[in-house]
């Protein structure tokens, strides 16, 4: 145990608690639609925002003072000790990390790799002691200046090679730690100006990079899901993994639609001009739904602020789509969220996660109630009932000439029916 979280008790479910250090809605053992709340939500803590981020923003530097900030392996072990202390306090089942979050950069690739494997062994001991599991691992292919023009899409083949070698090591450690997914996020796989960009070439490089990643993961026996995390922009002007629809088209082009799924972030969905539930519903319809990053943006800021979720209605609509998709299998709810840079204290880190877990629990309960009630789905089915009739089914197997003749012979004059949006919105509000 470190002293960073001294005085903070293990968080338990206590809906009557008059202090902040208790779950009021999240009861991990509560049964819901045949599973415990813990099994439904599969919470994970993001190592990067909780332990690696120093509190900077585009206009100011570090605001947090943490005893593990430094560039030695001793600092890395202190960070791990503190992280697993927090995992014991919160009791969430999973965590997630990038390689750069957990080990200091070495002077060479070999040194960075050795440090990654050293801390991986340390994680293994901690995971065995605490029971905390790895939801997913990934490689940071965006922070180092070598990646300023991308990783897989870089114009320099040596940087492509460096990134590919890094992903190989990160898949290895994810597999070694029993990770249930491996995520690829193209943080700088895009462009800032077309004046110096060959989009066709860069897209082909990204496709082959992903193919190689999948090939290697399967070669070593990694059984987890391979996930891409869509994002439209920021820091680049345009990213090649813009949204779920774009990613699916990319996967189809490279024969990977049955091999790769998506990890969908709420904040990224909003930046792409969609709702979170839209991206989830589309991923489910396309058969590529995998996991989620739960956070929110400040809608006045217009960029990716990565705040902890606090809107039960937004979360409920998201989990409604998750449940409709059959719930999580290898995926889960990763809090890709960070404190505000003025929230300096250890207590703030714990309280932020408590509040987010309670919001998610409320949303999941509301989503389950809506799905079990069935009225939303009944209204949807009724709206499309004509397509289940012999005539509706026959239309899609017909042709324009035949349909034209039928419309003329029957003197069809169809009239529109109400979509009843307001009624359905009122119905949703009854569960919140």
ChimeraX attribute file (.defattr): number of C-alpha atoms within 10 A of each C-alpha:
attribute: neighborCount
match mode: 1-to-1
recipient: residues
	/A:1	11
	/A:2	12
	/A:3	9
	/A:4	17
	/A:5	17
	/A:6	11
	/A:7	8
	/A:8	13
	/A:9	12
	/A:10	14
	/A:11	17
	/A:12	18
	/A:13	16
	/A:14	15
	/A:15	12
	/A:16	9
	/A:17	12
	/A:18	9
	/A:19	7
	/A:20	13
	/A:21	21
	/A:22	22
	/A:23	24
	/A:24	21
	/A:25	20
	/A:26	26
	/A:27	18
	/A:28	20
	/A:29	12
	/A:30	13
	/A:31	13
	/A:32	15
	/A:33	13
	/A:34	9
	/A:35	12
	/A:36	15
	/A:37	20
	/A:38	19
	/A:39	19
	/A:40	23
	/A:41	25
	/A:42	22
	/A:43	25
	/A:44	27
	/A:45	26
	/A:46	23
	/A:47	20
	/A:48	19
	/A:49	18
	/A:50	20
	/A:51	20
	/A:52	18
	/A:53	18
	/A:54	17
	/A:55	19
	/A:56	13
	/A:57	12
	/A:58	5
	/A:59	5
	/A:60	9
	/A:61	11
	/A:62	11
	/A:63	16
	/A:64	16
	/A:65	11
	/A:66	16
	/A:67	12
	/A:68	19
	/A:69	17
	/A:70	13
	/A:71	12
	/A:72	14
	/A:73	17
	/A:74	13
	/A:75	17
	/A:76	23
	/A:77	18
	/A:78	15
	/A:79	24
	/A:80	21
	/A:81	19
	/A:82	20
	/A:83	20
	/A:84	21
	/A:85	21
	/A:86	22
	/A:87	22
	/A:88	17
	/A:89	17
	/A:90	22
	/A:91	20
	/A:92	21
	/A:93	22
	/A:94	23
	/A:95	24
	/A:96	24
	/A:97	23
	/A:98	19
	/A:99	27
	/A:100	18
	/A:101	22
	/A:102	23
	/A:103	27
	/A:104	20
	/A:105	18
	/A:106	15
	/A:107	8
	/A:108	9
	/A:109	13
	/A:110	10
	/A:111	12
	/A:112	18
	/A:113	18
	/A:114	15
	/A:115	20
	/A:116	25
	/A:117	18
	/A:118	14
	/A:119	19
	/A:120	19
	/A:121	14
	/A:122	15
	/A:123	21
	/A:124	16
	/A:125	12
	/A:126	18
	/A:127	17
	/A:128	10
	/A:129	10
	/A:130	14
	/A:131	15
	/A:132	20
	/A:133	21
	/A:134	23
	/A:135	30
	/A:136	31
	/A:137	24
	/A:138	23
	/A:139	23
	/A:140	21
	/A:141	27
	/A:142	19
	/A:143	11
	/A:144	10
	/A:145	9
	/A:146	15
	/A:147	21
	/A:148	16
	/A:149	20
	/A:150	25
	/A:151	30
	/A:152	29
	/A:153	28
	/A:154	25
	/A:155	17
	/A:156	13
	/A:157	13
	/A:158	11
	/A:159	18
	/A:160	20
	/A:161	15
	/A:162	16
	/A:163	22
	/A:164	20
	/A:165	13
	/A:166	20
	/A:167	24
	/A:168	15
	/A:169	18
	/A:170	23
	/A:171	26
	/A:172	17
	/A:173	20
	/A:174	26
	/A:175	22
	/A:176	14
	/A:177	19
	/A:178	17
	/A:179	23
	/A:180	22
	/A:181	27
	/A:182	28
	/A:183	24
	/A:184	20
	/A:185	18
	/A:186	24
	/A:187	25
	/A:188	26
	/A:189	26
	/A:190	28
	/A:191	23
	/A:192	16
	/A:193	10
	/A:194	9
	/A:195	7
	/A:196	9
	/A:197	16
	/A:198	12
	/A:199	14
	/A:200	8
	/A:201	13
	/A:202	20
	/A:203	17
	/A:204	16
	/A:205	19
	/A:206	22
	/A:207	19
	/A:208	13
	/A:209	20
	/A:210	21
	/A:211	17
	/A:212	14
	/A:213	18
	/A:214	19
	/A:215	12
	/A:216	16
	/A:217	21
	/A:218	13
	/A:219	9
	/A:220	11
	/A:221	9
	/A:222	21
	/A:223	15
	/A:224	20
	/A:225	23
	/A:226	24
	/A:227	24
	/A:228	25
	/A:229	24
	/A:230	27
	/A:231	27
	/A:232	22
	/A:233	23
	/A:234	16
	/A:235	17
	/A:236	18
	/A:237	13
	/A:238	17
	/A:239	20
	/A:240	24
	/A:241	23
	/A:242	20
	/A:243	23
	/A:244	28
	/A:245	15
	/A:246	14
	/A:247	23
	/A:248	22
	/A:249	14
	/A:250	19
	/A:251	21
	/A:252	11
	/A:253	12
	/A:254	14
	/A:255	13
	/A:256	17
	/A:257	17
	/A:258	10
	/A:259	15
	/A:260	24
	/A:261	27
	/A:262	28
	/A:263	28
	/A:264	26
	/A:265	25
	/A:266	26
	/A:267	26
	/A:268	28
	/A:269	23
	/A:270	21
	/A:271	20
	/A:272	17
	/A:273	10
	/A:274	14
	/A:275	18
	/A:276	25
	/A:277	21
	/A:278	16
	/A:279	26
	/A:280	31
	/A:281	20
	/A:282	16
	/A:283	25
	/A:284	19
	/A:285	11
	/A:286	14
	/A:287	16
	/A:288	23
	/A:289	27
	/A:290	27
	/A:291	30
	/A:292	23
	/A:293	23
	/A:294	26
	/A:295	24
	/A:296	25
	/A:297	20
	/A:298	12
	/A:299	12
	/A:300	6
	/A:301	8
	/A:302	10
	/A:303	16
	/A:304	20
	/A:305	18
	/A:306	23
	/A:307	20
	/A:308	22
	/A:309	24
	/A:310	17
	/A:311	14
	/A:312	19
	/A:313	18
	/A:314	18
	/A:315	25
	/A:316	26
	/A:317	21
	/A:318	25
	/A:319	25
	/A:320	23
	/A:321	22
	/A:322	25
	/A:323	16
	/A:324	15
	/A:325	17
	/A:326	10
	/A:327	19
	/A:328	18
	/A:329	15
	/A:330	16
	/A:331	25
	/A:332	26
	/A:333	24
	/A:334	24
	/A:335	27
	/A:336	25
	/A:337	25
	/A:338	22
	/A:339	21
	/A:340	18
	/A:341	16
	/A:342	10
	/A:343	15
	/A:344	15
	/A:345	14
	/A:346	14
	/A:347	16
	/A:348	14
	/A:349	18
	/A:350	20
	/A:351	18
	/A:352	19
	/A:353	24
	/A:354	22
	/A:355	21
	/A:356	23
	/A:357	26
	/A:358	21
	/A:359	23
	/A:360	28
	/A:361	26
	/A:362	22
	/A:363	25
	/A:364	26
	/A:365	21
	/A:366	24
	/A:367	26
	/A:368	20
	/A:369	17
	/A:370	21
	/A:371	17
	/A:372	12
	/A:373	11
	/A:374	12
	/A:375	14
	/A:376	15
	/A:377	14
	/A:378	10
	/A:379	14
	/A:380	13
	/A:381	13
	/A:382	11
	/A:383	14
	/A:384	11
	/A:385	11
	/A:386	12
	/A:387	15
	/A:388	12
	/A:389	10
	/A:390	9
	/A:391	10
	/A:392	13
	/A:393	12
	/A:394	13
	/A:395	13
	/A:396	9
	/A:397	7
	/A:398	10
	/A:399	10
	/A:400	9
	/A:401	8
	/A:402	10
	/A:403	13
	/A:404	10
	/A:405	11
	/A:406	12
	/A:407	11
	/A:408	10
	/A:409	9
	/A:410	8
	/A:411	9
	/A:412	9
	/A:413	7
	/A:414	6
	/A:415	5
	/A:416	5
	/A:417	7
	/A:418	6
	/A:419	11
	/A:420	10
	/A:421	9
	/A:422	9
	/A:423	9
	/A:424	14
	/A:425	11
	/A:426	10
	/A:427	14
	/A:428	19
	/A:429	10
	/A:430	9
	/A:431	16
	/A:432	15
